[in-house]
Amino acid sequence: MARVRSISSIETEIEKVEADLTKAQQKCDALSAKLLKLQKQKHEYEAKQILDAFHKSGKSLQELMIFLDV
């Protein structure tokens, strides 16, 4: 027959699981913020590469827009 748990042991375990869940959510939030920061850095780097290539090309903005078909 299964052992009957006391209400205090169940409440203690609930508190522990809630604390673990809070900790995991904080870690998830931190990782999400880091991911967004890294994605922004990548986007800025790519934008700079495009701008540098545009400047080196000697093409006009109109020529670039036609090339990009925009």
N, C-alpha and C positions, 0 to 999 in steps of 0.2 A: 504494500500500500504506500502511496506517495506521502512524503512528509509534508505536513501543513506548515506553511510559512507564517511568521508573525507579521502583523501590519507594519511594525517598525522596520523590519528587515526589507519589506517591500518598498516602503517609503524611502529608506536609505538607498536602495538600488535605483529608484526613480530619480532621486537627486543626483546620483552619480551619472546616470545616463543623460540627464538634462545638462549637466556640467560638460560631459564629453561632447554632446551635441553643440553646445555653445562654442566650445573650443574648436570643433571642426568647422563650424560656420565662420568663425573669425579667420581661420586658416584659409578657407575658401574665398572669403572676401579679400584677404591680402593677396592671394594668388591671382584673383581676378583683376585687382588694381595693378599688379605687376605686369600682367599680360597686356592690359590696355596701354600701359606706359611703353612697353616694348613695341607694340604695334604702332604707336604714335611715332616712336623713334625711327622705326623702319620706314614709315610713310614719309617722314621728313627727309630721311637719307635718299630715298628714291626720288623725291621731288627735286632735291638738290642735284642729283645726277642728271635728271631730265633737263633742268635749267642750264647746267654746265654744258651738256651736249648741244642744246639749242644755241647757246652763245658761241660755241666753237664752230657750229655749222655755217654761220654767216647767213642763214636763211631769214627771211622776214616772218613776222607772225602770221601773215596771210598764207605764206607758203607752208608753214607748219600746220596750220588749220586745214588746209587742203590735203596735205599728206595724211593727217590724222582722220580725214573725212568727217570733220565736225562742223 
